[in-house]
């Protein structure tokens, strides 16, 4: 993490948190995939419910683009389970009660609520590329219209970047091709015993 904090192009902080299903979910589980990681203040509140419902309604679009959605709040696993069942949420909800991941992503801090300054979750969304870098960051998220912005950014990123595995395969192919070409060149210039090397004029 840089001194300037997290930023587009930098590595996304790694995490390993318990989910609404009771299993642990880590960023490593999604290597080679796009990840939409969003932080929200609290289960069952109006804005957070609409946001979760919007992501759920668009989940097929996200997965068609090769992305998985993950929600994070400081609520308990039990709270997440009830929230999931009540609103049929179709993606993992992770519990971060110690706020370690919130703070790593700078999604916890001072905000104004009902005219007062309080410490709390800063509604934020992070688009993580298949290579683990941050492709896009949205802070102070407004729920209305937010999903469309994320899908638009993902669509552009998906078409320009492509899967990380494809890049690795391509690089490997190029490397093999270079070795092959080098071998052929070496074989073509190899002299047979008893022959003289012909001098070239500049």
N, C-alpha and C positions, 0 to 999 in steps of 0.2 A: 504494500500500500504506500502510495507516495505521500510526501509531506502536505500536498495540496488536497489529500483525501481521495476518495474514489472519483474516477472520471472516465469518460468514454475513451476506449482504447486500452484502458488499464485492465488488469486481471480482476475478475470478480472474486470477492472473498469466499473461501470455502466454508461449508457448513455441514452439520450433521445433527438433525433434530428429530424428535418424535412426532409422528403424524397422527391424524384423527383415527387411523386404523390400528394404532399401537406399534407400528413398525417404525424403524428409523429410516429417514430419507436424507441423502447427502447429495451435494452438487455433483460428486463423482459418478453418481448413478446415471447422470444424463450426459456423460462425455460423448461428443460427436453430435449432439442435438441442440437445437435452440431451446432456451428456457425463458419463460416469462415469469419472473419472480416479483410478487407484489406484497407490500406490507400494508396492513389495515388496522385501525384502532381496536375494534371489538366485535365479537360475534353478536348477531341478532340486533344490531343497531341499524337504523334506516339506511344510512349511506353505505355501510359495509354490506348489508344484505343486498342492496341493488347492485353493488359492484360484483359480488360473488355470483349473483344471478346473471349478470351481463357476461361474465367470463364463461359461465356454464353454458349459456345459450350459444356462445360462439366457439365452444370447445372443438367442434368438428372442423371449423375453419382453421383454428390454430394447428390442429394435428395434421391437417392436409398440407400445411406449410412446414411440417416437420418440427413443430414446437410443442412443448409441454408447459402447462400453467401450474404454478405453485403459489399458494397463499400463506402468509406468515402473520401471526399476531402473538401477543403475550398470553392469550387465553389458554386454559388447560386443555389437555387432550379430550377430557370428558365433555367440556364445553364445545370443542370442535366437532365431536361426534354428534351431539344434539343439533348443532347448526347445520351440519352436513345432511342429516336425515330430514330435518324440517324443510329444507329448501332444495333437496336433491342436488347438492353440489357435486360436480363431476370431476374434481381434481383434488390432490392432496392439500390438506390444511396443516401447517406445521406449528408446533407450540414452542415459543421462545420466552419462557417465564423469566429467565435471567437477563434478557435483553442483549445478550452478547452479539447475536447476529444482527439485531436492529442497529446496534451501535457500529458494528463493522460496516454496515451499508449506509450509515448516517441517516437512519430512518427513525431516530429517537432524538428529541430535543425540545426546545421551547417553542410554544405556539400560542396563539390567541384563541380563546374559546369563551364565548359570551362576554367578551370585553375584558377577560382576565388572562394573564400569562400563566400557562401551566406547562408541566413537563409531560410529554406523551408521544405517542406514535405519530410520525409524520407520514401521511399517506403518500407512498412512493411506489414506482414500478421500475423494474430493471430488465432490459432485454439482454440476455447473455448469449453470445455467439457460440457455435460448436467448439471453438478452440479455447473457450473459457474466458474470453475478454468481454468487456462491457460494450455492447453495440449502441445502446441508447439508454438514457436515464430520464425519467419523468419525476419531478418533485412537486409537492403541493398539488397533488392530483385532484381534479374535479371529476366526479364520477360520470356525469353526463357527457357522452361522446368520447370517453377515454378509450374504450375498446377499439373503436375505429382507428384511432391514432396508432395504437400498438400494432394492429394488423397491417396498417399501411407501412409502418417502419419495418415490420417483419417481412412483408412481401418484397420490399426493396432490398433488404439485407439478404434474404434467401436467394434472390435471383443473382445478386452480385457476388456473394461470398461462397455459397454452396456448402455442402457438408465438409467438416474437417477431414473425415476419412477419405473423401474423394481427393482432397488436396494432397494428403500423404501418399495415396496411391499414385497420383499423377507425378509427384516428385520422385517416387521410387522408379516409375516407368522411365522417366527422363534419365535417371542415373544409370539404369540398366542399358538404355539405348546408347548413352555416351560411352560406356564400357565396351559395348559391342562394336561401335564405330572405331574406337581406339584399337581394339584387337585386330579388326580388319585392316586398318591402316598399317599396323605393325607387321602383319603377315605379308602385306603387299610390298613392303620395303625391305623385307628380310632377304639377304643375299645367300645364294647357294654356294657351297664350298668350291673353291677353285676359280671363281669369277672375280674380275677386277671391278672396282668402283670407278665409274666414269666421272671425270671432273666436269663441273658445270661452270660456265662462264657467267659472270654477273651481267 
